[in-house]
Amino acid sequence: MKYQDFIKRFPGLGEAWDRIHAAEAEGPLDARTIRLVKLAVAMGAHREGAVHSAVRKALRAGVTREELEQVVALATSTVGMPSAVAVYTWIQDVMVKI
């Protein structure tokens, strides 16, 4: 996995990243909501790899396919139809592998 190779090469960055993730999760949102928000942010930033990662993590947190797809539908009026369709295909990339 490329991420693991990167962290092995730069362990200090890996430790900082872990601290960022711990700090960002502090607050009242539950794990499922956090995963949906992270997906929406990845979609808005149009980051394919981040969308793939967000979908995998959301599924592990118990988020359903229907919930993932609703996030795409909710984002469409903000990101636009072409971007929403692209993001939808990125979600499908992950779904076909499970």
Buried (B, 14 or more C-beta within 10 A) or exposed (E): EEEEEEBEEEEEEBEEBEEEEEEEEEEEEEBBEBBBBBBBEBBEEEBBEBBBBBBBBBBEBEBEBEBBBEBBEBBBEEBEEEBBEBBBEBBBEBEEEE
